[in-house]
Every structure is written in structure tokens, then in C-alpha cells.
């Protein structure tokens, strides 16, 4: 289950615009895969690779090339909502919101020190939930202004989250001691 979740987080297929393989500022249409490169814990060297399935060309460091700064420390997952991508950056305690087509940064949602966000799920066009592993909570994200509107305390170490029939189910890993 964990391995399947990781693979789904790592590979998401889209059509998007990005820099070419020479890392110039010229834009070309790519149709393919983005790969989340977690990076080394504590090194703030997470990155995004774009792979064009037609040309077989991989373009490295796409977020940094486009936005001029690295994405952060431990890139954990990504969720697409309303033509935007929400990159959950675990050890940086934030979510980077970007335009899907260009990976251009729109906003940063700060979750607070020690939260360790893991997975984000869309609740509606204006609301999402994100699990906070070490914060033992779920943050409610207001998608209209990219802020945390509320925090819900849950059992130890929430990891995954799914919405079924208008109910959110939180997977509390508890590292062997949770329910």
C-alpha cells in the first residue's frame, strides 16, 4: 500500500509547459511525466524532473529553474486542484501552489514549525485537507486565498487521507502505537 501510494505521488501525467533540456528560458510544450525528487532530509534539495515521453528528454530542477529558488526540504506529494498543483514539502512545513501549465509559483501555504505535512486531498473547489504527521493534526486549507483556516487534532502521526461519500478518513500510522 505504501509503495503504491509513493509511486502515485512520484509519477503524475500531465501536459505542461517547461524549460527545454538546455535549461534556457525558452518554453516548449511537453507532454509527459513529472517526477518528485524527495531530496536529502535537512538539505533543502528536493526537486522536480519533467520527462517528455515523446522526445525521451528529462529536464531537471524544473521548479528551481522557473521560480529561481529550490522547492524545499523533502518533497512528499502533489495534488492537482483546479488547474493548480499543490506540492507538499514535508520538512519545510509548507505547501507550494503553482500553475499546472508552467510550474510558476502562485503562493506558499505555511503550516507552522514541526507540522510535517504529508498528503493533501481536495474537499471542494474552495477547501482541502492536509495531514500533519508530527503535528498530530489535519489542516483545513482555504483554496480561495491559500491559507490555513482551521486545524483539526487527530490521533498520533496522521499519514494518509481519503474522502469517501463526503467523509474524510485519516490514516494514523502511529508508528505502531496508533489506532
Beta strands, then each sheet from edge to edge (+ up, - down):
strand 1: 11-19
strand 2: 27-37
strand 3: 47-52
strand 4: 57-59
strand 5: 75-81
strand 6: 84-89
strand 7: 94-99
strand 8: 105-110
strand 9: 117-124
strand 10: 127-132
strand 11: 137-142
strand 12: 147-153
strand 13: 158-164
strand 14: 167-172
sheet 1: 1+ 2- 3+ 4-
sheet 2: 5+ 6- 7+ 8-
sheet 3: 9+ 10- 11+ 12-
sheet 4: 13+ 14-
end
